[in-house]
Amino acid sequence: MGVNISVPAQSAKLKTRAVNLFYGSHHALGDITFDIPARSITAIIGPSGCGKSTLLRLFNRMNDLIPACTVSGEVFLNEVPIYGKDMDVVTLRQKVGIVFQKPNVFPMSVYDNIVIGPKHHGIKSKRDLMEIAERSLSQVAMWDEVKDILNKPGLGLATGQQQRLCIARALAVEPEVLLMDESCSALDPESTMKIEELMLNLVRSYTIIIVTHNMEQALRVSHMSAFLIIGEDKVGKLVEYGLTRQMFINPKDKRTEDYITGRFG
């Protein structure tokens, strides 16, 4: 069963206004406008190739790393335009962390994976760094699992543990928003359940946005859902956005109903 909440309009953490994104001449996203509420889980759903991951990466400007990528329109974090000239991208990515589809554990110890971000941001005290490691690993229910092997290679962990380590690493720099790009798709059902339970705990403190192909997962964990399609002009467009349970029970658009029920996509 999904999470049923009422979201006051004034609680938006992130906003997009008429966002268009191009990779060179390819128009990937067209006129995307919606608000993402604070301390909620928002699922981005839709068929392959509709721009879900592109939309997700918009929120911490990961698309900037792709040559010839251009963005028009506006994206706001706490009412501050993140594509403005004054925005420091390093600071933005500290506030908006991302976890990818496959665990991208660094080739270093469990401990060093966690503290690499805080060290980069100037924290040098060994005591402070150990406190950050314990806090971050506790947040992902891993401290008891790894506290005796902190100096062992992170790549030696099981796949599900590696993904939770990546989430802990993102949390170590105390972000406000956590982006998760199909972060359960490479995991077994037990590890997937642990990540979903983790999301439901973390949302008390963080705003979480997930990309998922799994409709059951979207219904289980998300408060809000954004449904994208590829238009006839080959541009990714937002068809419908609203409370997940409402959208799944009574979608406003026939295309949403067809996708959710498996008729296309």
ZAGU-543887 format. One record per residue (C-alpha): residue in one letter; chain; x negated, y negated, z; residue number from 0. Coordinates in steps of 0.001 Angstrom, whole numbers. Layout:
// residues N
rest = A&kette = A&c1 = X&c2 = Y&c3 = Z&nr = NUM
...
***
This chain:
// residues 265
rest = M&kette = A&c1 = 0&c2 = 0&c3 = 0&nr = 0
rest = G&kette = A&c1 = -1293&c2 = -3468&c3 = -856&nr = 1
rest = V&kette = A&c1 = -1909&c2 = -6342&c3 = 1501&nr = 2
rest = N&kette = A&c1 = 1097&c2 = -8635&c3 = 1670&nr = 3
rest = I&kette = A&c1 = 315&c2 = -12260&c3 = 2566&nr = 4
rest = S&kette = A&c1 = 1677&c2 = -15700&c3 = 1975&nr = 5
rest = V&kette = A&c1 = -934&c2 = -18143&c3 = 693&nr = 6
rest = P&kette = A&c1 = -486&c2 = -21860&c3 = 1426&nr = 7
rest = A&kette = A&c1 = -1356&c2 = -24010&c3 = -1584&nr = 8
rest = Q&kette = A&c1 = -3746&c2 = -26238&c3 = 352&nr = 9
rest = S&kette = A&c1 = -6034&c2 = -23332&c3 = 1287&nr = 10
rest = A&kette = A&c1 = -7749&c2 = -23014&c3 = -2117&nr = 11
rest = K&kette = A&c1 = -11433&c2 = -22126&c3 = -1804&nr = 12
rest = L&kette = A&c1 = -12138&c2 = -22121&c3 = -5520&nr = 13
rest = K&kette = A&c1 = -10314&c2 = -23797&c3 = -8388&nr = 14
rest = T&kette = A&c1 = -10665&c2 = -23645&c3 = -12147&nr = 15
rest = R&kette = A&c1 = -9194&c2 = -26310&c3 = -14403&nr = 16
rest = A&kette = A&c1 = -8929&c2 = -25737&c3 = -18174&nr = 17
rest = V&kette = A&c1 = -12153&c2 = -23733&c3 = -18252&nr = 18
rest = N&kette = A&c1 = -13439&c2 = -22608&c3 = -21636&nr = 19
rest = L&kette = A&c1 = -16608&c2 = -20577&c3 = -21966&nr = 20
rest = F&kette = A&c1 = -18581&c2 = -19887&c3 = -25131&nr = 21
rest = Y&kette = A&c1 = -21484&c2 = -17558&c3 = -25878&nr = 22
rest = G&kette = A&c1 = -22865&c2 = -19461&c3 = -28843&nr = 23
rest = S&kette = A&c1 = -19932&c2 = -19593&c3 = -31283&nr = 24
rest = H&kette = A&c1 = -18027&c2 = -16796&c3 = -29510&nr = 25
rest = H&kette = A&c1 = -15129&c2 = -18189&c3 = -27467&nr = 26
rest = A&kette = A&c1 = -15059&c2 = -15814&c3 = -24459&nr = 27
rest = L&kette = A&c1 = -12621&c2 = -17539&c3 = -22060&nr = 28
rest = G&kette = A&c1 = -9844&c2 = -19934&c3 = -23018&nr = 29
rest = D&kette = A&c1 = -8190&c2 = -22577&c3 = -20832&nr = 30
rest = I&kette = A&c1 = -8429&c2 = -20737&c3 = -17498&nr = 31
rest = T&kette = A&c1 = -6650&c2 = -22580&c3 = -14672&nr = 32
rest = F&kette = A&c1 = -5932&c2 = -21053&c3 = -11252&nr = 33
rest = D&kette = A&c1 = -6661&c2 = -21471&c3 = -7526&nr = 34
rest = I&kette = A&c1 = -8269&c2 = -18814&c3 = -5330&nr = 35
rest = P&kette = A&c1 = -7225&c2 = -19011&c3 = -1671&nr = 36
rest = A&kette = A&c1 = -9769&c2 = -18958&c3 = 1140&nr = 37
rest = R&kette = A&c1 = -10269&c2 = -15777&c3 = 3174&nr = 38
rest = S&kette = A&c1 = -8364&c2 = -13632&c3 = 723&nr = 39
rest = I&kette = A&c1 = -9225&c2 = -10834&c3 = -1689&nr = 40
rest = T&kette = A&c1 = -8473&c2 = -11714&c3 = -5306&nr = 41
rest = A&kette = A&c1 = -8606&c2 = -8970&c3 = -7947&nr = 42
rest = I&kette = A&c1 = -9392&c2 = -9799&c3 = -11571&nr = 43
rest = I&kette = A&c1 = -7796&c2 = -7118&c3 = -13742&nr = 44
rest = G&kette = A&c1 = -7331&c2 = -6522&c3 = -17450&nr = 45
rest = P&kette = A&c1 = -8484&c2 = -4377&c3 = -20382&nr = 46
rest = S&kette = A&c1 = -12162&c2 = -3926&c3 = -21269&nr = 47
rest = G&kette = A&c1 = -13694&c2 = -6903&c3 = -23039&nr = 48
rest = C&kette = A&c1 = -11163&c2 = -9492&c3 = -21861&nr = 49
rest = G&kette = A&c1 = -13744&c2 = -11515&c3 = -19919&nr = 50
rest = K&kette = A&c1 = -13251&c2 = -10305&c3 = -16332&nr = 51
rest = S&kette = A&c1 = -16948&c2 = -10221&c3 = -15446&nr = 52
rest = T&kette = A&c1 = -17555&c2 = -13455&c3 = -17347&nr = 53
rest = L&kette = A&c1 = -14861&c2 = -15127&c3 = -15252&nr = 54
rest = L&kette = A&c1 = -16342&c2 = -13711&c3 = -12043&nr = 55
rest = R&kette = A&c1 = -19844&c2 = -14966&c3 = -12911&nr = 56
rest = L&kette = A&c1 = -18419&c2 = -18414&c3 = -13566&nr = 57
rest = F&kette = A&c1 = -18157&c2 = -18944&c3 = -9798&nr = 58
rest = N&kette = A&c1 = -21889&c2 = -18778&c3 = -9084&nr = 59
rest = R&kette = A&c1 = -23098&c2 = -19857&c3 = -12523&nr = 60
rest = M&kette = A&c1 = -24690&c2 = -16515&c3 = -13352&nr = 61
rest = N&kette = A&c1 = -23605&c2 = -17166&c3 = -16945&nr = 62
rest = D&kette = A&c1 = -26199&c2 = -19964&c3 = -17009&nr = 63
rest = L&kette = A&c1 = -28809&c2 = -17214&c3 = -17366&nr = 64
rest = I&kette = A&c1 = -27373&c2 = -16203&c3 = -20747&nr = 65
rest = P&kette = A&c1 = -28824&c2 = -18176&c3 = -23692&nr = 66
rest = A&kette = A&c1 = -26399&c2 = -20436&c3 = -25587&nr = 67
rest = C&kette = A&c1 = -23684&c2 = -20131&c3 = -22915&nr = 68
rest = T&kette = A&c1 = -21643&c2 = -23327&c3 = -22582&nr = 69
rest = V&kette = A&c1 = -18775&c2 = -24158&c3 = -20227&nr = 70
rest = S&kette = A&c1 = -16153&c2 = -26898&c3 = -20468&nr = 71
rest = G&kette = A&c1 = -13455&c2 = -27778&c3 = -17964&nr = 72
rest = E&kette = A&c1 = -14054&c2 = -27801&c3 = -14226&nr = 73
rest = V&kette = A&c1 = -14721&c2 = -25294&c3 = -11439&nr = 74
rest = F&kette = A&c1 = -14515&c2 = -26444&c3 = -7819&nr = 75
rest = L&kette = A&c1 = -15858&c2 = -24892&c3 = -4619&nr = 76
rest = N&kette = A&c1 = -14429&c2 = -26672&c3 = -1551&nr = 77
rest = E&kette = A&c1 = -13272&c2 = -29416&c3 = -3966&nr = 78
rest = V&kette = A&c1 = -16882&c2 = -29969&c3 = -5168&nr = 79
rest = P&kette = A&c1 = -17438&c2 = -29497&c3 = -8931&nr = 80
rest = I&kette = A&c1 = -20007&c2 = -26714&c3 = -9272&nr = 81
rest = Y&kette = A&c1 = -20863&c2 = -27603&c3 = -12864&nr = 82
rest = G&kette = A&c1 = -21567&c2 = -31219&c3 = -11895&nr = 83
rest = K&kette = A&c1 = -25005&c2 = -32735&c3 = -12480&nr = 84
rest = D&kette = A&c1 = -25672&c2 = -32965&c3 = -8734&nr = 85
rest = M&kette = A&c1 = -25012&c2 = -29282&c3 = -8004&nr = 86
rest = D&kette = A&c1 = -28101&c2 = -27356&c3 = -6902&nr = 87
rest = V&kette = A&c1 = -27643&c2 = -23873&c3 = -8375&nr = 88
rest = V&kette = A&c1 = -29848&c2 = -22184&c3 = -5749&nr = 89
rest = T&kette = A&c1 = -27651&c2 = -23633&c3 = -2991&nr = 90
rest = L&kette = A&c1 = -24532&c2 = -22599&c3 = -4898&nr = 91
rest = R&kette = A&c1 = -25732&c2 = -18998&c3 = -5169&nr = 92
rest = Q&kette = A&c1 = -26448&c2 = -18971&c3 = -1449&nr = 93
rest = K&kette = A&c1 = -22805&c2 = -19926&c3 = -861&nr = 94
rest = V&kette = A&c1 = -21432&c2 = -17591&c3 = -3543&nr = 95
rest = G&kette = A&c1 = -23103&c2 = -14165&c3 = -3432&nr = 96
rest = I&kette = A&c1 = -22625&c2 = -11361&c3 = -5954&nr = 97
rest = V&kette = A&c1 = -22718&c2 = -7553&c3 = -5824&nr = 98
rest = F&kette = A&c1 = -23001&c2 = -5733&c3 = -9145&nr = 99
rest = Q&kette = A&c1 = -21494&c2 = -2549&c3 = -10565&nr = 100
rest = K&kette = A&c1 = -24568&c2 = -427&c3 = -9881&nr = 101
rest = P&kette = A&c1 = -26566&c2 = -950&c3 = -6676&nr = 102
rest = N&kette = A&c1 = -29543&c2 = -3185&c3 = -7498&nr = 103
rest = V&kette = A&c1 = -31676&c2 = -2289&c3 = -4497&nr = 104
rest = F&kette = A&c1 = -35133&c2 = -3884&c3 = -4640&nr = 105
rest = P&kette = A&c1 = -38182&c2 = -1550&c3 = -4576&nr = 106
rest = M&kette = A&c1 = -39020&c2 = -2359&c3 = -965&nr = 107
rest = S&kette = A&c1 = -37972&c2 = -1283&c3 = 2514&nr = 108
rest = V&kette = A&c1 = -34410&c2 = -1421&c3 = 3840&nr = 109
rest = Y&kette = A&c1 = -35474&c2 = -4264&c3 = 6146&nr = 110
rest = D&kette = A&c1 = -37219&c2 = -6264&c3 = 3394&nr = 111
rest = N&kette = A&c1 = -34178&c2 = -5907&c3 = 1125&nr = 112
rest = I&kette = A&c1 = -32095&c2 = -7669&c3 = 3783&nr = 113
rest = V&kette = A&c1 = -34483&c2 = -10448&c3 = 4806&nr = 114
rest = I&kette = A&c1 = -35780&c2 = -11443&c3 = 1368&nr = 115
rest = G&kette = A&c1 = -33051&c2 = -14097&c3 = 1024&nr = 116
rest = P&kette = A&c1 = -33425&c2 = -15653&c3 = 4485&nr = 117
rest = K&kette = A&c1 = -37219&c2 = -15738&c3 = 4004&nr = 118
rest = H&kette = A&c1 = -36735&c2 = -17519&c3 = 684&nr = 119
rest = H&kette = A&c1 = -34610&c2 = -20103&c3 = 2491&nr = 120
rest = G&kette = A&c1 = -37378&c2 = -20790&c3 = 5023&nr = 121
rest = I&kette = A&c1 = -36680&c2 = -18492&c3 = 7984&nr = 122
rest = K&kette = A&c1 = -40039&c2 = -17190&c3 = 9275&nr = 123
rest = S&kette = A&c1 = -39443&c2 = -16039&c3 = 12865&nr = 124
rest = K&kette = A&c1 = -39635&c2 = -12232&c3 = 13112&nr = 125
rest = R&kette = A&c1 = -37062&c2 = -12304&c3 = 15887&nr = 126
rest = D&kette = A&c1 = -34632&c2 = -14372&c3 = 13803&nr = 127
rest = L&kette = A&c1 = -35153&c2 = -12129&c3 = 10777&nr = 128
rest = M&kette = A&c1 = -34514&c2 = -8983&c3 = 12823&nr = 129
rest = E&kette = A&c1 = -31326&c2 = -10536&c3 = 14223&nr = 130
rest = I&kette = A&c1 = -30197&c2 = -11304&c3 = 10664&nr = 131
rest = A&kette = A&c1 = -30985&c2 = -7743&c3 = 9573&nr = 132
rest = E&kette = A&c1 = -29026&c2 = -6253&c3 = 12481&nr = 133
rest = R&kette = A&c1 = -26074&c2 = -8621&c3 = 11980&nr = 134
rest = S&kette = A&c1 = -25884&c2 = -8053&c3 = 8214&nr = 135
rest = L&kette = A&c1 = -26218&c2 = -4290&c3 = 8438&nr = 136
rest = S&kette = A&c1 = -23645&c2 = -4183&c3 = 11258&nr = 137
rest = Q&kette = A&c1 = -21218&c2 = -6135&c3 = 9067&nr = 138
rest = V&kette = A&c1 = -21340&c2 = -3331&c3 = 6511&nr = 139
rest = A&kette = A&c1 = -21208&c2 = -589&c3 = 9184&nr = 140
rest = M&kette = A&c1 = -24758&c2 = 547&c3 = 8405&nr = 141
rest = W&kette = A&c1 = -26842&c2 = -485&c3 = 11411&nr = 142
rest = D&kette = A&c1 = -26469&c2 = 2834&c3 = 13236&nr = 143
rest = E&kette = A&c1 = -27216&c2 = 4700&c3 = 9986&nr = 144
rest = V&kette = A&c1 = -30499&c2 = 2918&c3 = 9182&nr = 145
rest = K&kette = A&c1 = -31814&c2 = 1271&c3 = 12376&nr = 146
rest = D&kette = A&c1 = -34455&c2 = 4009&c3 = 12724&nr = 147
rest = I&kette = A&c1 = -35503&c2 = 3925&c3 = 9052&nr = 148
rest = L&kette = A&c1 = -35717&c2 = 171&c3 = 8414&nr = 149
rest = N&kette = A&c1 = -39241&c2 = 565&c3 = 7032&nr = 150
rest = K&kette = A&c1 = -38257&c2 = 3345&c3 = 4619&nr = 151
rest = P&kette = A&c1 = -37623&c2 = 2494&c3 = 935&nr = 152
rest = G&kette = A&c1 = -34116&c2 = 1204&c3 = 242&nr = 153
rest = L&kette = A&c1 = -34105&c2 = 3252&c3 = -2956&nr = 154
rest = G&kette = A&c1 = -34249&c2 = 6398&c3 = -796&nr = 155
rest = L&kette = A&c1 = -30709&c2 = 5808&c3 = 491&nr = 156
rest = A&kette = A&c1 = -27631&c2 = 7530&c3 = -934&nr = 157
rest = T&kette = A&c1 = -25832&c2 = 5613&c3 = -3695&nr = 158
rest = G&kette = A&c1 = -22958&c2 = 4511&c3 = -1441&nr = 159
rest = Q&kette = A&c1 = -25417&c2 = 3331&c3 = 1203&nr = 160
rest = Q&kette = A&c1 = -27394&c2 = 1465&c3 = -1459&nr = 161
rest = Q&kette = A&c1 = -24260&c2 = -446&c3 = -2457&nr = 162
rest = R&kette = A&c1 = -23533&c2 = -1356&c3 = 1168&nr = 163
rest = L&kette = A&c1 = -27178&c2 = -2433&c3 = 1510&nr = 164
rest = C&kette = A&c1 = -26672&c2 = -4768&c3 = -1449&nr = 165
rest = I&kette = A&c1 = -23573&c2 = -6212&c3 = 225&nr = 166
rest = A&kette = A&c1 = -25542&c2 = -6673&c3 = 3475&nr = 167
rest = R&kette = A&c1 = -28298&c2 = -8429&c3 = 1514&nr = 168
rest = A&kette = A&c1 = -25723&c2 = -10825&c3 = 43&nr = 169
rest = L&kette = A&c1 = -24290&c2 = -11473&c3 = 3534&nr = 170
rest = A&kette = A&c1 = -27737&c2 = -12135&c3 = 5045&nr = 171
rest = V&kette = A&c1 = -27812&c2 = -15692&c3 = 3640&nr = 172
rest = E&kette = A&c1 = -24345&c2 = -16382&c3 = 5125&nr = 173
rest = P&kette = A&c1 = -22339&c2 = -17041&c3 = 1956&nr = 174
rest = E&kette = A&c1 = -18785&c2 = -18351&c3 = 1903&nr = 175
rest = V&kette = A&c1 = -17688&c2 = -16306&c3 = -1118&nr = 176
rest = L&kette = A&c1 = -18541&c2 = -12740&c3 = -2138&nr = 177
rest = L&kette = A&c1 = -18164&c2 = -11677&c3 = -5783&nr = 178
rest = M&kette = A&c1 = -17930&c2 = -7925&c3 = -6441&nr = 179
rest = D&kette = A&c1 = -18190&c2 = -6775&c3 = -10064&nr = 180
rest = E&kette = A&c1 = -16677&c2 = -3268&c3 = -10220&nr = 181
rest = S&kette = A&c1 = -18788&c2 = -2466&c3 = -7182&nr = 182
rest = C&kette = A&c1 = -17052&c2 = 882&c3 = -6555&nr = 183
rest = S&kette = A&c1 = -17047&c2 = 2263&c3 = -10105&nr = 184
rest = A&kette = A&c1 = -20331&c2 = 4164&c3 = -9665&nr = 185
rest = L&kette = A&c1 = -19352&c2 = 5584&c3 = -6251&nr = 186
rest = D&kette = A&c1 = -17673&c2 = 8785&c3 = -5094&nr = 187
rest = P&kette = A&c1 = -14215&c2 = 8562&c3 = -3436&nr = 188
rest = E&kette = A&c1 = -15604&c2 = 8626&c3 = 121&nr = 189
rest = S&kette = A&c1 = -18061&c2 = 5792&c3 = -570&nr = 190
rest = T&kette = A&c1 = -15322&c2 = 3870&c3 = -2396&nr = 191
rest = M&kette = A&c1 = -13085&c2 = 4156&c3 = 685&nr = 192
rest = K&kette = A&c1 = -15902&c2 = 2796&c3 = 2871&nr = 193
rest = I&kette = A&c1 = -16400&c2 = -200&c3 = 570&nr = 194
rest = E&kette = A&c1 = -12649&c2 = -899&c3 = 521&nr = 195
rest = E&kette = A&c1 = -12476&c2 = -744&c3 = 4331&nr = 196
rest = L&kette = A&c1 = -15459&c2 = -3062&c3 = 4387&nr = 197
rest = M&kette = A&c1 = -13703&c2 = -5592&c3 = 2144&nr = 198
rest = L&kette = A&c1 = -10661&c2 = -5602&c3 = 4416&nr = 199
rest = N&kette = A&c1 = -12893&c2 = -6330&c3 = 7414&nr = 200
rest = L&kette = A&c1 = -15056&c2 = -8942&c3 = 5691&nr = 201
rest = V&kette = A&c1 = -12091&c2 = -10931&c3 = 4372&nr = 202
rest = R&kette = A&c1 = -11517&c2 = -12241&c3 = 7898&nr = 203
rest = S&kette = A&c1 = -14646&c2 = -14348&c3 = 7391&nr = 204
rest = Y&kette = A&c1 = -15214&c2 = -14527&c3 = 3615&nr = 205
rest = T&kette = A&c1 = -13392&c2 = -15205&c3 = 376&nr = 206
rest = I&kette = A&c1 = -13764&c2 = -12110&c3 = -1813&nr = 207
rest = I&kette = A&c1 = -13214&c2 = -11823&c3 = -5557&nr = 208
rest = I&kette = A&c1 = -13382&c2 = -8406&c3 = -7195&nr = 209
rest = V&kette = A&c1 = -13315&c2 = -7163&c3 = -10763&nr = 210
rest = T&kette = A&c1 = -11717&c2 = -3734&c3 = -10975&nr = 211
rest = H&kette = A&c1 = -10289&c2 = -1357&c3 = -13584&nr = 212
rest = N&kette = A&c1 = -8650&c2 = 613&c3 = -10791&nr = 213
rest = M&kette = A&c1 = -5045&c2 = -524&c3 = -10403&nr = 214
rest = E&kette = A&c1 = -4604&c2 = 1521&c3 = -7220&nr = 215
rest = Q&kette = A&c1 = -7621&c2 = -228&c3 = -5729&nr = 216
rest = A&kette = A&c1 = -6282&c2 = -3661&c3 = -6665&nr = 217
rest = L&kette = A&c1 = -2998&c2 = -2773&c3 = -4956&nr = 218
rest = R&kette = A&c1 = -4717&c2 = -1313&c3 = -1889&nr = 219
rest = V&kette = A&c1 = -7069&c2 = -4176&c3 = -1087&nr = 220
rest = S&kette = A&c1 = -6185&c2 = -7424&c3 = -2861&nr = 221
rest = H&kette = A&c1 = -3895&c2 = -10232&c3 = -1789&nr = 222
rest = M&kette = A&c1 = -3895&c2 = -11949&c3 = -5201&nr = 223
rest = S&kette = A&c1 = -4359&c2 = -10628&c3 = -8750&nr = 224
rest = A&kette = A&c1 = -5328&c2 = -12398&c3 = -11955&nr = 225
rest = F&kette = A&c1 = -4443&c2 = -10522&c3 = -15161&nr = 226
rest = L&kette = A&c1 = -6486&c2 = -11300&c3 = -18279&nr = 227
rest = I&kette = A&c1 = -6055&c2 = -10121&c3 = -21870&nr = 228
rest = I&kette = A&c1 = -7804&c2 = -10643&c3 = -25173&nr = 229
rest = G&kette = A&c1 = -5580&c2 = -12889&c3 = -27282&nr = 230
rest = E&kette = A&c1 = -4991&c2 = -12464&c3 = -31007&nr = 231
rest = D&kette = A&c1 = -7721&c2 = -15076&c3 = -31454&nr = 232
rest = K&kette = A&c1 = -10130&c2 = -12723&c3 = -29587&nr = 233
rest = V&kette = A&c1 = -10329&c2 = -15155&c3 = -26635&nr = 234
rest = G&kette = A&c1 = -9952&c2 = -13997&c3 = -23016&nr = 235
rest = K&kette = A&c1 = -6882&c2 = -15615&c3 = -21481&nr = 236
rest = L&kette = A&c1 = -5157&c2 = -15599&c3 = -18104&nr = 237
rest = V&kette = A&c1 = -1654&c2 = -14164&c3 = -18559&nr = 238
rest = E&kette = A&c1 = -424&c2 = -13993&c3 = -14992&nr = 239
rest = Y&kette = A&c1 = -1671&c2 = -14812&c3 = -11492&nr = 240
rest = G&kette = A&c1 = 29&c2 = -14324&c3 = -8166&nr = 241
rest = L&kette = A&c1 = 487&c2 = -12157&c3 = -5093&nr = 242
rest = T&kette = A&c1 = -623&c2 = -8623&c3 = -5957&nr = 243
rest = R&kette = A&c1 = 2387&c2 = -6806&c3 = -4534&nr = 244
rest = Q&kette = A&c1 = 4774&c2 = -9192&c3 = -6263&nr = 245
rest = M&kette = A&c1 = 2943&c2 = -8826&c3 = -9579&nr = 246
rest = F&kette = A&c1 = 2882&c2 = -5028&c3 = -9384&nr = 247
rest = I&kette = A&c1 = 6540&c2 = -4719&c3 = -8346&nr = 248
rest = N&kette = A&c1 = 8014&c2 = -7486&c3 = -10480&nr = 249
rest = P&kette = A&c1 = 5576&c2 = -8825&c3 = -13103&nr = 250
rest = K&kette = A&c1 = 6652&c2 = -12001&c3 = -14850&nr = 251
rest = D&kette = A&c1 = 5114&c2 = -11071&c3 = -18207&nr = 252
rest = K&kette = A&c1 = 5860&c2 = -7925&c3 = -20245&nr = 253
rest = R&kette = A&c1 = 2131&c2 = -7596&c3 = -21064&nr = 254
rest = T&kette = A&c1 = 1328&c2 = -7427&c3 = -17347&nr = 255
rest = E&kette = A&c1 = 3913&c2 = -4695&c3 = -16846&nr = 256
rest = D&kette = A&c1 = 2560&c2 = -2715&c3 = -19799&nr = 257
rest = Y&kette = A&c1 = -997&c2 = -2888&c3 = -18455&nr = 258
rest = I&kette = A&c1 = -147&c2 = -2043&c3 = -14854&nr = 259
rest = T&kette = A&c1 = 1966&c2 = 937&c3 = -15918&nr = 260
rest = G&kette = A&c1 = -725&c2 = 2201&c3 = -18296&nr = 261
rest = R&kette = A&c1 = 1064&c2 = 1493&c3 = -21573&nr = 262
rest = F&kette = A&c1 = -1990&c2 = -333&c3 = -22884&nr = 263
rest = G&kette = A&c1 = -5532&c2 = -1217&c3 = -21871&nr = 264
***
